[in-house]
Amino acid sequence: VLFRSLERSTDKLMEDSHEYLDTKTGQIYDAAANFGDALRYTIQFKTGDFADSVKKAVDDFAHEGFDPVKIKNFFNNDPKNSYRGINCQFRDSTTNQLFEVQFHTPESIAAQEVIHPIYEQNRKIEDKTSPEYSAGQQQMKDLWQAVPLPPGADVIGQRSVKG
């Protein structure tokens, strides 16, 4: 289980609020209402069993009263993709609490360990057109592209790209 730090939660909330510019209640309030990964879990499944295991886990969560809100599938070969995993946002039907479950393979967990420091460094670069930012993005893309795609995972959730 991972709880985001207050500092990172605030940063992420401000980063995500741009998605809610044209809403009635105001961008920061809508971003806060949709902030679904302040509480985050990670589950790892063997690569060969990954697709069936993720489908079963999502069904099990739903059966226990945790409704799937979004299922983003980043296991794809899109050249712009700088991440691999399946990120599911759930809502607890009794408390309305949002939380995220990230599904990974052993290879994607290993890559995440190597890539996370690069991600954190790149996230802090303000000029997204700078050579430093572009180099960091390319380095992450190259490392993620080396992670094998689990068989059958392509049919889970919505195909997504993290650039």
C-alpha positions as CSV (number, residue, x, y, z in Angstrom):
1,V,0.0,0.0,0.0
2,L,1.3,3.4,-0.9
3,F,-0.1,6.7,0.3
4,R,1.1,9.7,-1.6
5,S,2.9,12.4,0.4
6,L,1.1,15.6,1.0
7,E,3.6,17.5,-1.1
8,R,3.3,15.1,-4.1
9,S,-0.5,14.9,-3.7
10,T,-0.7,18.7,-3.9
11,D,1.6,18.8,-6.9
12,K,-0.5,16.1,-8.7
13,L,-3.7,17.8,-7.9
14,M,-2.4,21.1,-9.4
15,E,-1.1,19.2,-12.5
16,D,-4.4,17.4,-13.0
17,S,-6.6,20.4,-12.5
18,H,-6.0,21.6,-16.0
19,E,-8.4,18.8,-17.2
20,Y,-11.2,20.5,-15.4
21,L,-10.9,24.1,-16.6
22,D,-14.4,24.2,-18.2
23,T,-16.4,22.7,-15.4
24,K,-19.1,24.4,-13.3
25,T,-17.6,24.0,-9.9
26,G,-14.1,25.1,-10.8
27,Q,-11.0,23.2,-11.8
28,I,-9.4,22.5,-8.4
29,Y,-12.6,21.2,-6.8
30,D,-13.3,18.8,-9.7
31,A,-9.7,17.6,-9.8
32,A,-9.9,16.9,-6.0
33,A,-13.2,15.0,-6.4
34,N,-11.6,12.8,-9.1
35,F,-8.2,12.3,-7.4
36,G,-8.2,8.6,-7.4
37,D,-4.7,7.6,-6.6
38,A,-3.9,9.2,-3.2
39,L,-4.3,5.6,-2.0
40,R,-2.6,3.2,-4.3
41,Y,-2.0,-0.6,-4.2
42,T,0.3,-2.6,-6.5
43,I,-0.4,-6.3,-7.4
44,Q,2.1,-8.3,-9.4
45,F,1.1,-11.4,-11.4
46,K,3.3,-13.7,-13.5
47,T,3.6,-12.6,-17.1
48,G,2.0,-15.8,-18.5
49,D,-1.0,-15.6,-16.1
50,F,-1.3,-11.8,-16.1
51,A,-4.3,-11.2,-18.3
52,D,-6.5,-13.9,-16.6
53,S,-5.3,-12.9,-13.2
54,V,-6.1,-9.2,-13.7
55,K,-9.6,-10.0,-15.1
56,K,-10.3,-12.2,-12.1
57,A,-8.9,-9.5,-9.6
58,V,-11.1,-6.8,-11.2
59,D,-14.2,-9.1,-10.9
60,D,-13.2,-10.0,-7.3
61,F,-12.9,-6.3,-6.4
62,A,-16.4,-5.6,-7.9
63,H,-17.9,-8.5,-6.1
64,E,-16.6,-7.1,-2.8
65,G,-18.2,-3.7,-3.5
66,F,-15.4,-1.9,-5.1
67,D,-16.8,-0.6,-8.4
68,P,-14.3,-0.1,-11.3
69,V,-14.3,3.5,-12.4
70,K,-11.5,3.5,-14.9
71,I,-9.2,0.8,-16.3
72,K,-6.2,2.2,-18.2
73,N,-4.1,-0.3,-20.0
74,F,-0.6,0.9,-20.8
75,F,0.7,-2.5,-22.0
76,N,1.1,-1.5,-25.6
77,N,3.8,-0.7,-28.2
78,D,2.8,2.9,-28.9
79,P,6.1,4.7,-29.5
80,K,4.9,7.6,-27.4
81,N,4.2,5.4,-24.4
82,S,6.5,5.9,-21.4
83,Y,4.9,3.4,-19.0
84,R,3.7,-0.2,-18.9
85,G,1.1,-1.5,-16.5
86,I,-2.6,-1.6,-16.0
87,N,-4.0,1.1,-13.6
88,C,-7.5,0.6,-12.3
89,Q,-9.4,3.2,-10.3
90,F,-12.0,1.8,-8.0
91,R,-14.7,3.4,-5.8
92,D,-15.7,1.9,-2.5
93,S,-19.5,1.6,-2.8
94,T,-20.0,2.1,0.9
95,T,-17.7,5.1,1.6
96,N,-17.4,6.6,-2.0
97,Q,-13.6,6.5,-1.5
98,L,-11.5,6.3,-4.7
99,F,-8.3,4.3,-4.8
100,E,-6.0,2.9,-7.4
101,V,-4.7,-0.6,-8.0
102,Q,-1.7,-1.0,-10.4
103,F,-1.3,-4.4,-12.0
104,H,2.3,-5.3,-13.0
105,T,4.4,-8.2,-14.1
106,P,7.8,-9.0,-12.6
107,E,9.4,-7.3,-15.6
108,S,7.3,-4.1,-15.3
109,I,8.0,-3.9,-11.5
110,A,11.7,-4.2,-12.1
111,A,11.6,-1.5,-14.9
112,Q,9.6,0.8,-12.6
113,E,12.3,0.6,-10.0
114,V,14.9,1.8,-12.5
115,I,12.7,4.3,-14.2
116,H,11.1,6.0,-11.2
117,P,14.1,8.3,-10.4
118,I,14.2,9.4,-14.0
119,Y,10.4,10.1,-13.9
120,E,10.8,12.1,-10.7
121,Q,13.7,14.1,-12.2
122,N,11.8,14.8,-15.4
123,R,8.6,15.7,-13.6
124,K,10.4,18.7,-12.0
125,I,11.7,20.1,-15.3
126,E,9.5,23.1,-16.0
127,D,10.4,23.6,-19.7
128,K,8.9,20.5,-21.4
129,T,10.6,21.6,-24.6
130,S,14.1,21.4,-23.2
131,P,16.6,18.8,-24.4
132,E,17.0,17.5,-20.8
133,Y,13.2,16.8,-20.6
134,S,13.2,15.1,-24.1
135,A,16.2,13.0,-23.2
136,G,14.5,11.8,-20.0
137,Q,11.3,11.0,-21.8
138,Q,13.2,9.0,-24.4
139,Q,15.2,7.1,-21.8
140,M,11.9,6.1,-20.1
141,K,10.3,5.1,-23.3
142,D,13.3,3.0,-24.3
143,L,13.4,1.2,-20.9
144,W,9.6,0.6,-20.9
145,Q,9.7,-0.7,-24.5
146,A,12.0,-3.5,-23.3
147,V,9.3,-4.8,-21.0
148,P,7.5,-7.7,-22.6
149,L,3.7,-7.4,-23.2
150,P,1.8,-10.1,-21.3
151,P,-0.2,-12.4,-23.6
152,G,-3.9,-11.4,-23.8
153,A,-3.5,-8.2,-21.8
154,D,-4.4,-6.1,-24.8
155,V,-8.1,-6.7,-24.3
156,I,-8.3,-5.4,-20.7
157,G,-9.6,-1.9,-20.1
158,Q,-8.9,1.2,-22.3
159,R,-5.7,1.3,-24.3
160,S,-3.8,4.2,-22.9
161,V,-0.6,6.1,-23.5
162,K,1.5,7.9,-21.0
163,G,3.8,10.3,-22.8
